[in-house]
């Protein structure tokens, strides 16, 4: 009886299907890439083992392999292409090995069963829509050294309850946490100067958030329909608040706008039905009084 380890060693240079594609071993291409489209939309594959000689996985290789439950990525993998595992609705967990520095567009887009993932140290960026629609993902640990989150990284992760953003993150893209309806609290690290369009839009369970002192601007719709947000402290360094930032924050009762604000957008507090008090710089008081009639005297 041959051991599984010895079997894997013997098949590592060619592909073999076992039990009608339930288990599959992927060959080494001449370029050390697994970039053929042969597994795209395959409904039978459940488990994948990749040869240790494969260094890169191309775009959409396992796109909509809806029965895929587990995959072993070898040490030495350097890159995963766009939408590699998009629509793998049975994939529950995955460990990413050291050496991957970035995750590209939509790598785990719509992996609706993904509950846990281990991200490697050395990872510097998460591209757009990496975990978009991963509705079973409850928590995730982001490695130290991560510098940027692209647009929509966690959009639609409706089970995500908590997340810690490491020190050193420099930018958050648009709609990063859009529709994360279970997210209750978050602390933003120092170094972030701008929150882009709709970063926390639709986070209906968000009750508290700590903004960094160096924050300078809030983009459009940042807290749109954060209906559980009761209070928020804006740091003194904020200069720009764009349109509809707090639209529909129906639990927000009071807020203080720092003296250094240079620009205040339209409809900032529209739909804030519980808002009783706005403390604002003199230059904005008359305008806000006409719009909301809740200005501190």
Buried (B, 14 or more C-beta within 10 A) or exposed (E): EEEEEEEBEEBBEEBEEEEEBEBBBBBBBEEBBBBEEEBBEBEBBBBBBBBBEBBBBBBBBBBBBBBBBEBEBBEEBEBBBBBBBBBBBBBBEBEBBEBBEBBBBBBBBBBBBBBBBEBBEBBBBBBBBBBBBBBBBBEBEBBEBBBBBBBBBBBBBBBBBEBEBEEBBBBBBBBBBBBBBBBBEBEBBEBBEBBBBBBBBBBBBBBBBEBBEBBBBBBBBBBBBBBBBBEBEBBEBBEBBBBBBBBBBBBBEBBBBBEEBEEBBEBBBBBBEEBEEBEBBEEBBEEBBEBBEBBEE
